[in-house]
Amino acid sequence: MVVYARKKKSESNDSLQQRFKKQVQKTGIMGVLRSRSRFSKPKNRLTQRKRALHREKLRAENKKKQFYSAM
């Protein structure tokens, strides 16, 4: 992802910089770079499984709530 911002005629340096920053924000480059800057240890299988079970439990509860709230 490459972002270019060329100076337009009669454009100040401040407005050029603001336009460039806005383009970079829209592409989401900074979030990717921040996540890559530090090593994140991969989750082990047990942790993944526990999180998946917890997620399924919450989904079931929410589904039950939606069913009874519709009545």
C-alpha positions in Angstrom: 0.0 0.0 0.0 1.7 3.1 -1.2 0.2 6.6 -0.5 1.2 9.6 -2.6 0.3 13.2 -2.0 1.6 15.7 -4.5 1.4 19.4 -3.8 -1.3 21.2 -5.7 -1.0 24.7 -7.0 -1.5 27.3 -4.3 -1.6 24.6 -1.6 0.2 25.2 1.7 2.5 22.7 3.2 0.2 22.3 6.2 -2.8 21.4 4.0 -0.6 18.9 2.0 0.4 17.3 5.3 -3.2 17.1 6.5 -4.3 15.5 3.2 -1.5 13.0 3.4 -2.3 12.0 7.0 -6.0 11.6 6.0 -5.1 9.3 3.2 -2.8 7.2 5.4 -5.6 6.9 8.0 -8.1 5.7 5.4 -5.8 3.0 4.2 -5.2 1.6 7.7 -1.5 1.4 7.2 -0.6 2.7 10.7 -2.7 0.0 12.5 -0.9 -2.7 10.5 2.5 -1.2 11.3 1.8 -0.9 15.0 0.7 -4.5 15.2 3.8 -5.7 13.4 6.1 -3.6 15.6 5.9 -6.0 18.5 6.1 -9.7 18.6 2.9 -11.3 19.7 3.1 -14.9 21.0 0.7 -17.2 19.2 -2.2 -18.5 21.2 -1.9 -22.2 22.2 -4.7 -24.7 21.3 -6.1 -24.9 24.8 -6.6 -21.1 25.0 -8.2 -21.1 21.6 -10.5 -23.9 22.5 -11.6 -22.2 25.8 -12.3 -18.9 24.0 -14.3 -20.7 21.3 -16.4 -22.5 23.9 -17.0 -19.3 25.8 -18.0 -17.6 22.5 -20.5 -20.4 21.7 -22.0 -20.1 25.2 -22.5 -16.4 24.8 -24.1 -16.8 21.4 -26.5 -19.4 22.8 -27.5 -17.0 25.6 -28.0 -14.1 23.2 -30.1 -16.2 20.9 -32.3 -17.3 23.9 -32.6 -13.6 25.0 -33.7 -12.6 21.5 -36.2 -15.4 21.2 -37.9 -14.5 24.5 -37.8 -10.8 24.0 -39.6 -11.1 20.7 -42.7 -12.7 22.4 
